[in-house]
Amino acid sequence: VQLVESGGGLVQTGGSLRLSCAASIRPFSTYTMAWFRQAPGKEREFAAGISESGGYTYYADSMKGRSTISRDNAKNTTYLQMNTLKGDDSAVYYCAARLGPAASWTVRQPAGYQYWGRGTQVTVSS
């Protein structure tokens, strides 16, 4: 099983990035997907999550209004579009997958995810 993130990089404050997560898990449509992030010296924190069908999305308060999580089940891929980036968004972003549905509270808990990617670095410069 593999989750492979891509799309990270160096961007200026106010810029945008689109992260992608290609998954080898099958069937992909039975997994809740999420993005977590971890900045140096900080704990891993929830960024955004999406239900198996894509009908429900969840965001951390810090990401709400600036980010959009989506998925394409035909391509086994999850995306995170991030806009108006700022320095606090600098972190390693991880894709995660958990089998089945997740409630609004549980989707935010990293302990419930069975699979994780290796992460992609996002650096926002001023």
Sequence and secondary structure as in RCSB ss.txt:
>XXXX:A:sequence
VQLVESGGGLVQTGGSLRLSCAASIRPFSTYTMAWFRQAPGKEREFAAGISESGGYTYYADSMKGRSTISRDNAK
NTTYLQMNTLKGDDSAVYYCAARLGPAASWTVRQPAGYQYWGRGTQVTVSS
>XXXX:A:secstr
  EEEE  EEEETT  EEEEEEE  SSGGGEEEEEEEE TTS  EEEEEE TTS  EEE TTTTTTEEEEEETTT
TEEEEEE S  GGG EEEEEEEEEB   TTGGG GGG SEE   EEEEEE 
